[in-house]
């Protein structure tokens, strides 16, 4: 009898083990199916975005197309790496807003406009959630150091355009990682062209110079005369004639290209066609040893960075400096959240690379995070 009971116990235990293992494997299989389903949804979205127009809509935070190709019970978020936001909010202090609005005109690059939305704020009340702020010849770095550092710590971008006052201001130098220097020399150009390390020059070349009837270059005024199929660029007795779209020309040893022009509106975009664009020296005796972006080798910088804090030495009105400021802001706003992830559910992430052209090389990565909402 005892032997029979023992065998019965073994049989019951075996049945329980089979039931438990079956339940366990059923759960595992369901989890794997969910993951595979979400990956498939993500791949469908990526296929949809492989059309350039559809991808550009995402950069404009227009997700109506994605909503049509994904199931209703799937939520998603999108992170962009390598392509700037289409609308960049820029904070300005009251005295500098008009000046910055005149500089930060829309930049057209790789088939889309990047727009700078310049907004006034009072720094003493804290810095709003702008994509960037620009401080022009600002002298309150000591008083507002905590506000500025908190904003930087939370992912904000600070551009400081300052003249010689900054040499003796320890808080200014700390924020921008600068060290006073005592030497200045030419030529004044980007330290290196390596977008994997610093991509200000890439964006400077990509966006080019937006000009109307006058193009200011190195402080000189060049007249731009529009015809139906070409433009002429003149200064005094110097004449560059019959320049078509895509055509290159040389001024003072620098090569430029006519990116586009519109006879009816009297607007043109001209690009620097080669790396190594040379600026007039506008260094302010800062940052001989720090993270120099622009300046002579072994001498004082005209532009330097401390991660998301970028200093540019004060400059005279000219179109190359306008493009430089735009490029600096864009360079620190090309990794961003297009659509946030707001869920406590298990998620799956897929990613893919997208290539844009042709004003500059632009390889972007999109990370798409997906989850079931039901």
C-alpha positions as CSV (number, residue, x, y, z in Angstrom):
1,X,0.0,0.0,0.0
2,X,2.8,2.4,0.9
3,X,4.4,1.7,-2.4
4,X,1.2,2.6,-4.2
5,X,0.9,5.9,-2.3
6,X,4.5,6.7,-3.1
7,X,3.9,6.1,-6.8
8,X,0.8,8.2,-6.6
9,X,2.7,11.1,-5.0
10,X,5.3,10.9,-7.7
11,X,2.6,11.0,-10.4
12,X,0.9,14.0,-8.8
13,X,4.2,15.8,-8.5
14,X,5.1,15.1,-12.1
15,X,1.7,16.5,-13.2
16,X,2.3,19.6,-11.2
17,X,5.8,20.1,-12.6
18,X,4.4,19.8,-16.2
19,X,1.6,22.3,-15.4
20,X,4.0,24.8,-13.9
21,X,6.5,24.5,-16.7
22,X,3.8,24.8,-19.3
23,X,2.5,28.0,-17.7
24,X,6.1,29.3,-17.5
25,X,6.8,28.6,-21.1
26,X,3.4,30.0,-22.2
27,X,4.3,33.3,-20.5
28,X,7.8,33.3,-22.1
29,X,6.3,32.7,-25.5
30,X,3.7,35.5,-25.1
31,X,6.5,37.9,-24.1
32,X,8.5,37.0,-27.1
33,X,5.5,37.4,-29.4
34,X,4.8,40.9,-27.9
35,X,8.4,41.9,-28.5
36,X,8.4,40.6,-32.0
37,X,5.1,42.4,-32.7
38,X,6.5,45.7,-31.5
39,X,9.7,45.3,-33.5
40,X,7.6,44.7,-36.6
41,X,5.6,47.8,-35.9
42,X,8.8,49.7,-35.4
43,X,10.2,48.4,-38.7
44,X,7.0,49.4,-40.5
45,X,7.4,53.0,-39.2
46,X,11.1,53.0,-40.3
47,X,10.0,51.9,-43.8
48,X,7.5,54.7,-43.9
49,X,10.2,57.2,-42.8
50,X,12.6,56.1,-45.5
51,X,10.8,58.6,-47.7
52,X,12.7,61.9,-47.3
53,X,9.5,64.0,-47.0
54,X,8.1,61.7,-44.3
55,X,11.4,61.9,-42.3
56,X,11.4,65.7,-42.5
57,X,7.9,65.8,-41.1
58,X,9.2,64.0,-38.0
59,X,11.9,66.7,-37.6
60,X,9.0,69.2,-37.7
61,X,7.3,67.1,-34.9
62,X,4.5,66.2,-37.4
63,X,3.5,62.6,-36.5
64,X,0.2,62.4,-38.5
65,X,1.8,59.9,-41.0
66,X,3.1,57.7,-38.2
67,X,-0.3,57.6,-36.6
68,X,-1.7,56.2,-39.8
69,X,0.8,53.3,-40.1
70,X,0.9,52.1,-36.5
71,X,-1.7,50.1,-34.7
72,X,-4.0,52.1,-32.4
73,X,-3.0,50.0,-29.3
74,X,0.7,50.9,-29.6
75,X,2.3,53.9,-28.0
76,X,5.6,55.3,-29.1
77,X,8.3,57.9,-28.5
78,X,11.1,59.2,-30.8
79,X,14.6,60.4,-30.1
80,X,16.6,62.1,-32.8
81,X,20.4,62.0,-32.9
82,X,22.3,64.0,-35.6
83,X,19.6,66.2,-37.0
84,X,18.7,69.6,-35.5
85,X,15.3,70.6,-34.5
86,X,13.3,72.5,-37.1
87,X,12.1,75.2,-34.6
88,X,14.7,76.2,-32.0
89,X,13.6,78.5,-29.2
90,X,16.2,81.1,-28.2
91,X,16.0,83.2,-25.1
92,X,17.2,86.8,-25.2
93,X,17.6,89.5,-22.5
94,X,15.5,92.6,-23.2
95,X,18.3,94.8,-24.6
96,X,19.5,92.1,-27.1
97,X,16.3,90.8,-28.5
98,X,16.1,93.1,-31.5
99,X,19.8,92.5,-32.3
100,X,19.4,88.7,-32.2
101,X,16.2,88.7,-34.3
102,X,18.1,90.6,-37.0
103,X,20.9,87.9,-36.9
104,X,18.9,84.7,-36.4
105,X,17.0,84.6,-39.7
106,X,15.8,81.2,-40.9
107,X,18.5,78.8,-42.1
108,X,17.8,76.6,-45.1
109,X,19.7,73.4,-45.2
110,X,19.1,69.9,-46.7
111,X,15.6,70.6,-47.9
112,X,14.1,72.4,-44.9
113,X,14.2,75.6,-42.9
114,X,15.5,75.8,-39.4
115,X,13.7,78.6,-37.6
116,X,14.9,80.5,-34.5
117,X,12.1,81.6,-32.3
118,X,13.7,84.5,-30.3
119,X,11.8,85.2,-27.0
120,X,12.4,87.7,-24.3
121,X,12.9,86.6,-20.6
122,X,14.2,88.0,-17.3
123,X,17.2,86.0,-16.2
124,X,16.8,87.0,-12.5
125,X,13.5,85.1,-12.5
126,X,15.1,81.9,-13.7
127,X,15.6,80.7,-17.3
128,X,12.6,79.1,-19.0
129,X,12.9,75.8,-20.9
130,X,14.4,77.4,-24.0
131,X,16.6,75.3,-26.4
132,X,19.3,78.0,-26.1
133,X,19.9,81.4,-24.6
134,X,22.2,84.0,-26.0
135,X,23.9,86.6,-23.7
136,X,25.3,89.6,-25.6
137,X,28.0,91.6,-23.8
138,X,26.3,90.5,-20.6
139,X,28.0,91.5,-17.3
140,X,25.8,89.7,-14.7
141,X,27.5,86.3,-14.8
142,X,28.5,86.5,-11.1
143,X,25.0,87.5,-9.9
144,X,23.2,84.9,-12.1
145,X,25.9,82.1,-12.0
146,X,23.5,79.7,-10.1
147,X,20.7,80.3,-12.6
148,X,23.0,79.8,-15.6
149,X,24.6,76.6,-14.2
150,X,21.3,75.1,-13.3
151,X,20.0,75.7,-16.8
152,X,23.2,74.1,-18.2
153,X,22.9,71.1,-15.9
154,X,19.3,70.6,-17.1
155,X,20.5,70.3,-20.7
156,X,20.2,74.0,-21.8
157,X,22.6,75.7,-24.2
158,X,24.3,79.0,-23.4
159,X,25.9,81.2,-26.0
160,X,28.0,84.1,-24.6
161,X,29.1,86.9,-26.9
162,X,31.4,89.0,-24.8
163,X,34.2,91.6,-25.2
164,X,37.3,92.3,-23.1
165,X,35.4,92.6,-19.8
166,X,35.4,88.8,-19.5
167,X,39.2,88.5,-19.1
168,X,39.0,89.4,-15.5
169,X,35.6,87.8,-14.6
170,X,36.3,84.4,-12.9
171,X,32.7,83.3,-13.0
172,X,32.4,84.0,-16.8
173,X,35.6,82.1,-17.4
174,X,34.4,79.2,-15.3
175,X,31.1,78.8,-17.1
176,X,32.7,78.8,-20.5
177,X,35.9,77.0,-19.5
178,X,38.2,79.9,-20.6
179,X,41.7,81.0,-19.6
180,X,43.0,84.4,-20.4
181,X,45.7,84.6,-23.0
182,X,48.2,87.2,-24.1
183,X,48.8,86.4,-27.7
184,X,46.8,86.9,-30.9
185,X,47.8,86.0,-34.5
186,X,46.3,85.0,-37.9
187,X,44.9,83.1,-39.7
188,X,41.7,82.9,-37.7
189,X,39.9,79.7,-38.8
190,X,38.2,76.6,-37.5
191,X,40.7,74.5,-35.6
192,X,39.8,71.2,-37.3
193,X,37.1,69.8,-39.5
194,X,36.0,66.7,-37.7
195,X,32.2,66.6,-37.1
196,X,32.6,63.6,-34.8
197,X,34.4,65.9,-32.4
198,X,32.9,69.3,-33.1
199,X,30.3,70.1,-35.8
200,X,30.0,73.9,-35.7
201,X,32.0,74.1,-39.0
202,X,29.8,71.5,-40.7
203,X,26.7,73.6,-39.9
204,X,28.5,76.8,-40.8
205,X,29.2,75.5,-44.3
206,X,25.8,73.8,-44.6
207,X,23.6,76.8,-43.9
208,X,25.8,79.3,-45.7
209,X,25.0,83.0,-45.9
210,X,21.5,84.3,-46.6
211,X,21.8,87.5,-48.6
212,X,19.5,90.0,-50.3
213,X,20.7,92.9,-52.4
214,X,23.9,93.3,-50.3
215,X,26.2,90.6,-49.0
216,X,28.5,91.7,-46.1
217,X,31.7,89.7,-46.1
218,X,34.7,90.5,-44.0
219,X,33.0,93.9,-43.4
220,X,32.9,94.7,-47.1
221,X,29.6,95.3,-48.9
222,X,29.1,93.2,-52.1
223,X,26.1,94.1,-54.3
224,X,24.1,91.1,-55.5
225,X,22.3,91.8,-58.8
226,X,19.5,89.3,-59.8
227,X,18.7,88.1,-63.2
228,X,16.3,85.3,-64.4
229,X,19.0,82.6,-64.7
230,X,22.0,84.0,-62.9
231,X,23.3,86.6,-60.4
232,X,26.2,89.0,-60.5
233,X,28.2,89.9,-57.4
234,X,30.1,93.2,-57.5
235,X,32.2,95.5,-55.4
236,X,33.6,98.6,-57.0
237,X,35.4,97.5,-60.1
238,X,35.4,93.8,-59.0
239,X,32.7,91.9,-60.9
240,X,31.7,88.2,-60.6
241,X,29.3,87.7,-63.5
242,X,26.8,85.1,-64.7
243,X,26.8,82.9,-61.6
244,X,24.3,80.1,-61.9
245,X,23.0,77.8,-59.1
246,X,25.7,75.5,-58.1
247,X,28.5,77.5,-59.6
248,X,31.6,78.2,-57.6
249,X,33.7,81.4,-57.4
250,X,36.6,82.7,-55.4
251,X,37.0,85.8,-53.2
252,X,40.3,86.5,-51.4
253,X,41.4,82.9,-51.7
254,X,38.1,81.4,-50.3
255,X,35.9,79.4,-52.6
256,X,32.1,79.9,-52.5
257,X,29.2,78.3,-54.2
258,X,25.8,79.8,-55.2
259,X,23.5,77.5,-53.3
260,X,20.2,79.0,-54.6
261,X,18.7,82.3,-55.6
262,X,15.2,83.7,-56.3
263,X,14.9,86.5,-58.9
264,X,11.4,87.4,-57.7
265,X,12.2,87.8,-54.0
266,X,15.7,89.1,-54.5
267,X,17.1,86.5,-52.1
268,X,20.1,84.2,-52.4
269,X,22.0,81.6,-50.3
270,X,25.8,81.4,-50.8
271,X,27.9,78.7,-49.2
272,X,31.5,78.3,-48.3
273,X,32.5,75.5,-50.6
274,X,35.7,74.4,-48.9
275,X,36.7,73.8,-45.3
276,X,39.2,76.3,-43.9
277,X,37.1,79.4,-44.2
278,X,39.3,82.3,-42.9
279,X,37.7,84.9,-40.6
280,X,39.0,88.4,-39.9
281,X,40.7,88.2,-36.5
282,X,38.2,89.0,-33.7
283,X,39.9,87.2,-30.8
284,X,39.5,88.6,-27.4
285,X,42.6,87.2,-25.6
286,X,40.8,84.2,-24.2
287,X,41.2,80.4,-24.1
288,X,44.6,79.6,-25.4
289,X,44.5,76.1,-23.8
290,X,40.8,75.2,-23.6
291,X,38.4,73.6,-26.1
292,X,39.1,75.9,-29.0
293,X,36.6,75.9,-31.9
294,X,37.9,78.9,-33.9
295,X,41.2,80.7,-33.8
296,X,44.9,80.5,-34.8
297,X,46.9,77.4,-33.8
298,X,48.8,78.0,-30.5
299,X,47.2,81.4,-30.0
300,X,44.1,82.9,-28.5
301,X,40.7,81.6,-29.6
302,X,37.8,83.6,-31.1
303,X,35.3,80.8,-30.2
304,X,35.5,78.1,-27.6
305,X,33.2,75.6,-25.9
306,X,32.7,74.0,-22.5
307,X,30.2,71.3,-23.5
308,X,26.9,73.2,-23.9
309,X,28.4,76.6,-23.0
310,X,29.9,78.3,-26.1
311,X,31.8,81.6,-26.0
312,X,32.2,83.8,-29.1
313,X,34.3,86.9,-29.0
314,X,32.4,90.1,-29.7
315,X,32.2,90.7,-33.5
316,X,31.4,93.5,-35.9
317,X,28.4,93.3,-38.2
318,X,29.1,90.9,-41.1
319,X,27.3,87.9,-42.6
320,X,30.0,85.3,-41.6
321,X,29.4,86.0,-38.0
322,X,25.6,85.7,-38.4
323,X,26.2,82.2,-39.9
324,X,28.6,81.4,-37.1
325,X,26.1,82.1,-34.4
326,X,23.4,80.1,-36.1
327,X,25.8,77.2,-36.6
328,X,26.8,77.3,-32.9
329,X,23.1,77.1,-31.8
330,X,22.2,74.4,-34.2
331,X,25.2,72.3,-33.3
332,X,24.0,72.0,-29.7
333,X,20.4,71.2,-30.7
334,X,20.9,68.1,-32.9
335,X,20.2,65.5,-30.3
336,X,16.7,65.9,-28.9
337,X,13.4,64.2,-28.0
338,X,10.8,64.6,-30.8
339,X,8.2,62.7,-28.9
340,X,8.5,61.7,-25.2
341,X,8.1,58.3,-23.7
342,X,5.4,58.4,-21.0
343,X,4.6,54.9,-19.8
344,X,5.4,52.4,-17.0
345,X,4.8,49.5,-19.4
346,X,7.5,47.3,-20.8
347,X,9.0,48.9,-23.9
348,X,10.9,47.8,-27.0
349,X,13.3,50.1,-29.0
350,X,14.2,49.9,-32.6
351,X,16.5,52.3,-34.4
352,X,17.7,53.1,-37.9
353,X,20.0,55.6,-39.7
354,X,18.8,58.2,-42.3
355,X,20.9,60.1,-44.7
356,X,20.1,63.7,-45.8
357,X,21.8,65.8,-48.5
358,X,23.1,67.8,-50.2
359,X,24.1,71.0,-48.6
360,X,26.1,69.0,-46.0
361,X,26.5,65.5,-44.9
362,X,23.8,64.7,-42.4
363,X,23.4,61.1,-41.1
364,X,20.8,60.9,-38.4
365,X,19.7,58.1,-36.1
366,X,16.1,57.7,-35.0
367,X,15.4,55.7,-31.9
368,X,11.7,54.6,-31.7
369,X,10.5,53.3,-28.4
370,X,7.2,51.3,-28.5
371,X,4.8,49.8,-26.0
372,X,1.3,48.4,-25.8
373,X,-1.2,50.9,-24.3
374,X,-3.8,48.2,-23.7
